[in-house]
Amino acid sequence: MAENGNGSARPKVAFFDFACCEGCQLTVIDALQTHLELVEAVEIVQFREAMTEKGEDYQIAFIEGSCTRKEDEDRLRKIRAQAGIVVALGACAHIGGVNALANLQPSLQDVRQYVYGDKWDWYNTYPARPISAVIQVDAFIPGCPIDRVEFLSVVKQVLLGKTPAIPDYPVCVECKLKENVCIFDKGGVCLGPITRAGCDAICPTYGDGCEGCRGLIPNPNENAMQDVLLKAGLSVEQLRARMTMFNAYDPAQIEA
């Protein structure tokens, strides 16, 4: 194991991708360019977006992307068996993300035919799921893409042996701190009252309603949300249509 400037061993880190756009890994690269002290604190042994080498000796694994094929489960389990710490990187790995939209369709075969045309049977698939549905996850970094400041914070906490502190309060709190005009007051739809904060309310700040890419807060107040919708003259169906962008995964609909 390589050593850092203090002569102590640097933990080996690997990045993996499953069904995803790899935007979260690009955010990681962007963050590391301006925080070289983090690069010096760890030894990256595998990171397809940034290097060609593929070391299999690692202690910490960051996994981007959801699991959309049965055969990918074995790869996930091998990563879990090797890594002492597994971190779900981004919405797809954390909550299933946009890939889980396919689960809402009557037939995954129809989805494949629509996407791949007459080559649809070349591509295996099954209902998309977050990696926590297959293996144990020790920490997660939500968002689509992840927030680079939050990534740096989580990595530092993991290296210190701490459980990362991810906000468990709604985006509305951040909106109020920024003194934003509520999207509902502008006639829009927003998932801020039930979505996990930590993004600094970036979408509402720039005039767009939250779409829930960070997942729901623990024990969301659905009754209060319905009251907000009623006051705004909106229906639950309008909210549900927006919610499925990132939160379509339902473990009850997935066959074991």
C-alpha positions in Angstrom: 0.0 0.0 0.0 1.3 3.4 -0.9 2.1 6.0 1.8 1.0 9.6 2.2 3.2 12.5 3.0 3.2 11.6 6.7 4.5 8.1 6.0 1.3 6.3 6.9 -0.5 3.9 4.5 -3.0 5.3 2.1 -6.3 3.4 1.8 -6.9 2.0 -1.7 -10.1 3.3 -3.4 -11.9 2.0 -6.5 -14.8 3.4 -8.6 -17.3 1.2 -10.4 -20.1 1.9 -12.8 -23.3 0.0 -13.6 -26.3 1.3 -15.4 -25.7 5.1 -15.4 -24.5 8.1 -17.4 -21.3 8.3 -15.3 -22.1 12.0 -14.6 -21.4 11.4 -10.9 -17.9 10.1 -11.6 -17.3 13.2 -13.8 -18.3 15.3 -10.8 -15.7 13.4 -8.7 -13.0 14.1 -11.3 -14.0 17.8 -11.2 -13.8 17.9 -7.4 -10.4 16.2 -7.3 -8.9 18.7 -9.6 -9.3 21.4 -7.0 -8.7 19.3 -4.0 -5.4 17.6 -4.6 -5.0 16.9 -0.8 -7.7 14.2 -1.2 -5.8 12.6 -4.1 -2.7 12.5 -1.8 -4.7 10.9 1.0 -5.9 7.9 -0.9 -4.6 5.6 -3.6 -7.0 5.2 -6.5 -6.5 1.8 -8.0 -9.5 1.6 -10.4 -11.5 4.5 -12.0 -12.5 3.9 -15.7 -13.2 7.6 -16.2 -9.8 8.7 -15.2 -7.3 5.8 -15.6 -6.6 2.6 -17.6 -5.2 0.5 -14.7 -7.6 -1.8 -12.9 -6.3 -2.9 -9.5 -8.4 -5.4 -7.6 -6.9 -4.7 -4.2 -9.1 -2.0 -2.6 -10.6 -1.2 0.7 -13.2 1.4 -0.3 -15.6 1.1 -3.3 -17.7 3.8 -4.8 -20.4 2.5 -7.0 -22.4 4.6 -9.5 -25.4 3.2 -11.3 -28.3 0.9 -10.7 -28.4 -2.8 -11.1 -30.5 -3.6 -14.3 -29.2 -7.1 -15.2 -29.3 -10.4 -13.2 -25.7 -11.1 -14.2 -24.6 -7.9 -12.6 -25.5 -9.2 -9.1 -22.4 -11.4 -9.1 -20.1 -8.4 -9.9 -21.7 -6.4 -7.1 -21.2 -9.2 -4.6 -17.6 -9.6 -5.6 -17.1 -5.9 -5.0 -18.8 -6.2 -1.6 -16.7 -9.1 -0.6 -13.5 -7.2 -1.4 -14.4 -3.8 0.0 -14.5 -2.9 3.6 -16.7 0.1 2.8 -19.1 0.4 -0.1 -20.6 3.8 -0.9 -23.5 4.3 -3.3 -22.6 7.2 -5.6 -25.6 9.2 -6.9 -29.3 8.7 -7.5 -29.1 5.6 -9.7 -27.1 3.6 -7.1 -28.9 5.1 -4.1 -32.6 4.9 -5.1 -32.7 3.4 -8.6 -32.8 6.7 -10.4 -34.1 7.3 -13.9 -33.5 3.7 -14.8 -36.3 2.6 -12.6 -38.8 4.4 -14.9 -38.7 1.3 -17.1 -40.2 -0.6 -14.1 -43.5 1.4 -14.6 -44.0 0.0 -18.1 -46.2 -3.1 -18.6 -43.4 -5.1 -20.2 -39.6 -4.7 -20.1 -39.6 -6.4 -23.5 -41.6 -3.6 -25.0 -39.1 -1.1 -23.4 -36.2 -2.9 -25.0 -37.9 -3.0 -28.4 -38.7 0.7 -28.2 -35.0 1.5 -27.3 -33.1 -1.0 -29.4 -35.4 -1.8 -32.3 -34.9 -5.1 -34.0 -31.8 -5.7 -31.8 -33.8 -5.7 -28.6 -33.0 -9.3 -27.8 -29.2 -8.6 -27.7 -29.6 -6.8 -24.4 -30.5 -8.6 -21.1 -32.4 -6.6 -18.5 -34.6 -7.0 -15.4 -36.4 -4.5 -13.2 -33.9 -1.7 -12.2 -33.0 -1.5 -8.5 -30.6 0.4 -6.3 -27.5 -1.5 -5.3 -28.7 -1.7 -1.7 -31.3 -4.2 -3.1 -28.5 -6.5 -3.9 -25.7 -5.8 -1.4 -25.2 -4.0 1.9 -24.3 -0.4 1.5 -22.3 1.4 4.2 -22.9 5.0 3.0 -24.5 6.9 0.2 -24.1 10.2 -1.6 -27.5 11.2 -3.1 -28.3 13.4 -6.1 -28.2 13.5 -9.9 -25.4 14.3 -10.2 -23.9 14.3 -6.8 -22.8 17.5 -5.2 -19.1 17.7 -5.2 -18.8 19.5 -1.9 -20.9 16.8 -0.3 -18.7 14.2 -2.0 -15.6 15.7 -0.5 -17.2 15.8 3.0 -18.4 12.2 2.8 -14.9 10.9 1.7 -13.2 12.8 4.6 -15.7 11.3 7.1 -15.3 7.8 5.7 -11.5 8.1 5.9 -11.9 9.1 9.5 -14.0 6.1 10.2 -17.2 8.1 10.7 -20.7 7.5 9.3 -21.3 10.3 6.8 -23.8 12.8 8.0 -26.3 13.2 5.1 -29.2 15.7 5.7 -32.5 14.2 6.8 -34.6 17.3 6.5 -36.4 18.6 3.4 -35.2 20.9 0.6 -37.7 23.5 1.9 -35.4 24.3 4.8 -32.6 25.2 2.4 -35.0 27.3 0.3 -36.0 29.3 3.3 -32.4 29.8 4.3 -31.8 31.2 0.8 -35.0 33.3 1.0 -36.3 31.8 -2.2 -39.8 32.5 -3.3 -41.7 29.1 -3.0 -42.2 27.4 -6.4 -45.8 26.7 -5.4 -46.4 30.4 -5.0 -45.2 30.8 -8.6 -47.7 28.3 -9.8 -45.2 25.4 -10.2 -44.8 22.0 -8.8 -42.0 21.1 -6.4 -41.0 18.0 -4.4 -39.0 20.1 -1.9 -41.3 19.4 1.1 -40.6 15.7 0.9 -37.1 15.5 -0.7 -33.9 15.1 1.2 -31.9 18.4 1.4 -28.1 18.8 0.8 -28.2 20.2 -2.7 -28.4 23.8 -1.4 -31.8 24.0 -3.1 -30.1 24.4 -6.5 -33.2 23.8 -8.7 -35.7 26.0 -6.9 -33.0 28.7 -6.6 -32.8 28.9 -10.4 -36.6 28.8 -10.8 -37.3 25.1 -11.3 -39.2 22.8 -9.0 -37.3 20.0 -7.2 -37.7 16.6 -8.9 -36.6 14.5 -6.0 -33.2 13.3 -7.2 -31.9 13.0 -3.7 -34.7 10.7 -2.6 -37.4 11.1 0.0 -36.7 12.3 3.5 -37.2 9.7 6.3 -40.9 9.6 7.2 -42.1 12.3 4.8 -45.3 14.1 6.0 -47.6 13.1 3.1 -50.6 14.7 4.7 -48.9 18.1 4.9 -47.8 17.6 1.3 -51.4 17.1 0.2 -52.4 20.2 2.1 -49.7 22.2 0.1 -51.0 20.8 -3.1 -54.6 21.5 -2.2 -53.7 25.1 -1.4 -51.9 25.4 -4.7 -54.8 24.0 -6.6 -52.8 20.9 -7.7 -53.6 17.2 -7.6 -51.7 14.3 -6.1 -51.4 12.9 -9.7 -49.5 15.9 -10.8 -47.1 15.4 -8.0 -46.8 11.7 -8.6 -45.9 12.3 -12.3 -43.0 14.4 -11.2 -41.9 12.1 -8.4 -41.4 9.1 -10.7 -38.5 10.8 -12.5 -36.1 9.6 -9.9 -38.3 7.7 -7.3 -40.0 5.1 -9.5 -38.3 2.1 -7.7 -40.8 0.2 -5.6 -39.3 -3.0 -3.9 -42.9 -4.4 -3.7 -43.0 -4.6 -7.5 -39.7 -6.4 -7.8 -39.7 -10.1 -8.0 -37.0 -11.8 -5.9 
